[in-house]
Amino acid sequence: MKNQVKDGIVDVVEQFDYSTQSESYNKEFVKWRRNKDNPYAYNFEANENESVFIDGEGFVRKSGVRTEVDVCSKLIYLIGASALVWIIIENVLDKLFVQLLDIIGFNIHVTFFNSAVYGGKTEVALVVVFATLLKLVMPLLIVNRALKMPNSLKYPGRLNEPAELFGAISATMIVCVITGLPAAFSYETKEIYSFFRSYNADMSVWGQEEFLIYTFFDIIIVSVLFELLFHGAIFSALRQFGDYYAILITSVIAGALTQDYKMMVATALIASVSAIGRLRSGTIFTAIAVRITYKLYIFALNLIETSSSENMFLNRNFYMLSVFVVGVTLFTIVFFSKKRREKKSFALYNWYLPLKKRLLLPLKIVPYISAIALSVLVAVMNVIL
């Protein structure tokens, strides 16, 4: 279904639905899209009744479909390339770095067929923190450098709808419990926490500085960087093609990059909640709050499941039930509020490209589909090996 055309004039920037976000955000969005030198901005404008001369093709009408596919493909290519950098750092470069440290004489070891890092607790904590920072920061720098998007557009800070912040957090609590995360910890997270707990049986993990530092890093720093990457510039740029499409593309790649088949669906769903929360509330901080809530849930559950208490199963079930009840109660209050029912949340876009081709487009972008395929392959290898 095509965009509405008035007097034969097509202007996809003007025809976008700007009713769901703040006025200041929309002004920055339009300004970024109007930049003719921006290869990632979909700003097709033409008179359908006029033709232009193109070398090798003669006089042809400007094609909205061609421009649309070109810009969207470039964006998905950029996302895929950034995801491949993530995968290479996590599965190759960090292991090479650990092996180099091992050769030099540091008490730290790793194999290419296992995600666990072994050795001294200080060395392990530092290396895991460094490798995680590298795999998050490098793709973030690549994306931001390419898109050249102002911070106010990448990371909107104004909370337009406070109730939506609580709605997103409550939805996260519900998703965490429903997706069965007790049996689906990521290998890396579970191994590092188990490592600290077993390093010295006579010393509480809360007495280990490395444990506390890693816990803060994993729950807070990683959550912030993760959301800045997936729901910052990438998400804002994809919104040109509709909010639903932006949610789909970012959620799929976020889920795949866990490289853990138990976590992929749950992570993709949490990423969707983050995106929806950002759109409904108007701020990136809601997405960050969702991610932190998700991490806190996993962390608390991990501590319960690895405890030596005879009441472990009872404690775990009580914890899950409590989280679920609180989540459902809070979500129900927010969902049925009058203001929320009246609020329009998602910007729609009527593509020139048919729905089927629109959904198949990411499968044709080599870096994007390669990143997903490699992530699945790593997940399978982790199970087999």
Salt bridges, closest charged atoms under 4 A:
ASP11 OD2 - ARG34 NH2 2.95
GLU14 OE2 - ARG34 NH2 2.93
ASP17 OD2 - LYS344 NZ 2.62
GLU23 OE2 - LYS27 NZ 3.61
GLU45 OE1 - ARG34 NH1 3.89
GLU57 OE1 - ARG66 NH2 3.40
ASP70 OD2 - LYS74 NZ 3.40
GLU90 OE2 - LYS135 NZ 2.95
ASP102 OD2 - HIS109 ND1 3.16
GLU161 OE1 - LYS339 NZ 3.58
GLU164 OE1 - ARG280 NE 2.99
GLU164 OE2 - ARG340 NE 3.20
ASP218 OD1 - LYS295 NZ 2.88
GLU227 OE1 - HIS231 ND1 2.52
ASP243 OD1 - ARG239 NE 2.53
GLU305 OE2 - ARG316 NH1 2.76
